[in-house]
Amino acid sequence: MQAILPYVQILLSILIVVFVLLQQRGSNLGGSFGGDSATYNSRRGAEKWLFRMTIILGALFIVSTLAPLFLR
């Protein structure tokens, strides 16, 4: 199990990076400083799926990182 774990972590980290980069946020430089905060768009469809999958992949990455502590 411990021989496979590094490969699983590499795969999960690549997937997390891809999913984060696929999430498009329509904010510009003014929005990052609080200038354009009057509009709120809820996530729908693919954007919602990408958001949830990113959370799930992050949780799996944390579990795979802590797994060696409990497998000894």
N, C-alpha and C positions, 0 to 999 in steps of 0.2 A: 504493500500500500504506500509506503513512504517513497518508493522508487517512482511511482506514478505522480505523486503530489506536485512536484515542481512543474511538470508538464501541464497539469490541470490549472495551476496558478498562472502560468504563462498564457494559456488559452483564455482563461477568464479575464486577465488583465487586458489582453488585446480586444476582446469583445466589449469590455467596459469602455475602452478608449473609442472604439468605433461607434458604440451607441451614444456616447456623450457628444461626439462630433456630428452625428446625424441629427441631433436635436437642434433645431433652428430656433433661435430666440430673436424676435423682431426688435430688439433694443439696439439703439445706437449709443454713441458716446454720452449724449445728454441723459439718456435713460439710466445709464450706469451710475450717474451722480444724483439721481432722484428727480431729474427735470421732467420726465415724461411718465410719471407714475399714476396718472389719472385713468389710464385705460387698463382693463384687466381682461385677459382672454383665458377662458378655461380650455384645458386640453381636451381634444376630441380625436377619435379615430387613431391614426397611426402615431400621432404625437403622444397620446395617452399610453399606447402600447409600449413605445420606446421608453417613456418615463418609468413605467412600472417594471419593464425588463431591466433597466439600468439599476433600479433599486434591488431587484432580485439577484442580479449578477454581483452587485456589491456585497450583499449579504452572503452569497455563496463564496465570494473571495475571502471574506472575513472568517467564515467557518473553515475554509481550506487552509488559511494561515494559522488558525488556532488548533487545528486538528493534530499536528505533531505533538503538542503539549499533552494531549489526552491519549495518544496512541503508544506511549512509552511503556 
